[in-house]
Amino acid sequence: MEHEVRRDGERNRYELVLDGEVVGIADFIERDSVVILPHTEIDARRRGNGLGAILVQSVLDDVRARGQTVVPSCGYVREFIDEHPHEADLLAG
């Protein structure tokens, strides 16, 4: 399974693409150097395979590369960061 996570700035979301099909999204709102992550979603037929973790990790990697911080309004993103404490430095003050 080939996957790619791409940032769609026009639609304010990241997309997880698996074998050419968008199977997950993570919406975002940018406020200067802060990225608010209000919602993530994986296609119901694809849940339970770790795709949410792939999507969120890729989003956090991109946020880090851009020198930004996050506000994890989405419960899944907040839980992911709690379970991966090395990502906690990305939390906006």
URFEN-V342576 format. One record per backbone hydrogen bond with DSSP energy under -1.0 kcal/mol. NH is the residue of the N-H (numbers start at 1). CO is the residue of the C=O. Records with the same first field share a line. If there is no record, write none. Layout:
# URFEN-V342576
NH = CO ; CO
This chain:
# URFEN-V342576
4 = 17
6 = 15
8 = 13
13 = 8
14 = 26
15 = 6
16 = 24
17 = 4
18 = 21
19 = 2
21 = 18
23 = 16
24 = 16
25 = 41
26 = 14
27 = 39
28 = 12
29 = 36
31 = 34
34 = 31
35 = 69
36 = 29
37 = 71
41 = 25
43 = 23
46 = 43
54 = 50
55 = 51
56 = 52
57 = 53
58 = 54
59 = 55
60 = 56
61 = 57
62 = 58
63 = 59
64 = 60
65 = 61
66 = 62
67 = 64
68 = 63
69 = 33
70 = 90
71 = 35
73 = 71
74 = 37
78 = 74
79 = 75
80 = 76
81 = 77
82 = 78
83 = 79
87 = 84
88 = 85
90 = 87
91 = 88
92 = 70
